[in-house]
Amino acid sequence: MAKELATQYFSTGNDNENDHDENSLESVISLLPKASGGSKYGISLYQNCWFPSSIIPNIISFQNQFKPKDQDTILASFPKSGTTWLISLLFSILNRNQHYEQHPLLTTNPHLLVPSLEFSIYSNPKFHDLSSMPSPRLVSTHMPYASLSDHSTNHCSSKPRIVYVSRNPLDVIVSFWHYAKGHPARHSHELTVGDFVDMFCSGEINFGPYWDHVLGYWKASLERPEEVLFLKYEDLKEDGVGQAKRVAEFVGVPFSREEESDGVVEQILEMCSFGKLKDLDVNKHGQFKPNFDNKLFFRKGQVGDWVNHLTPSMADCVNEIIKEKFSGSGLSLIRM
Ligand code: PPS
């Protein structure tokens, strides 16, 4: 009953954040359904998504305060699907007047150049002042489409462009497991890859269920292709040039013939490649924030590494669920 009340409290839409004092917000958040999500911080079910519990106030602030502008671009993703890669590419495509030798990615981690709505911007409004960010603004999010679009963008005439990157769920699970083990603050180094498969399949994982997340953006991309571009990590690996051209066109800055013949697309792909970014001093030794090394964003950067970590029965189990959930959607992300 308490859980239902909490869910209702939020979903009936109290649009004015000031109507809550901090204590009432905290106590209502404490009533939301909870799970561990493989971290000491825990996750809570809010708007049908398992958010890290600590960021729910940030999501509410975003939903109450965000004012989109027409030229905004949001890179959206399920965690471990290629966020770091795509924010680097989008940043480089939108700012391609930079000299290669002075490219900001050479000295700054991509997540500091392209801040996250829920982890940075709305965690502390002074950290990144969105209203003073120059246009075209570029931000990232792991929020599902419903949470991103419901409260703010639907009531505004301005629509941000959303680029979504998806990835084979088997590689997502393996990537997330390695990340969680390596992150000292999560206290999850004891968890096995099997524990992550179980969490993934129950849906109770950061920003899960995975299938709802992916399908939300997939359907939006079919219904509103001018608003949502749906990409696959594996396609980017296979045809970087073709996919980079798609992205540039979608965000309104297509490559000119001259740029193409001058090799600008290839230069951007090289700057954002896994090998280049991983080997930079800033990403080898720098910190995103205290207790969070930049190197956690870079591991292997390969397609299909799951075969080295998942047993055939674990993979079958995930595949069965994905097959059932994706059935009739026209979407396929599993490659065996
Ligand atoms: S996060 O924490 O959600 O932002 O992580 P995310 O960036 O989505 O995913 C991390 C995985 O992406 C790999 N990675 C890359 N792949 C290709 N190219 C580039 N430039 C790149 N940068 C990061 C990273 O290594 C993680 O995948 P795995 O499979 O663990 O190596």
Residues whose N, C-alpha, C, O or C-beta is under 5 A from the ligand:
A	BS01	PPS	F78 P79 K80 S81 G82 T83 T84 W85 D171 S175 C272 S273 F274 L277 F297 F298 R299 K300 G301 Q302
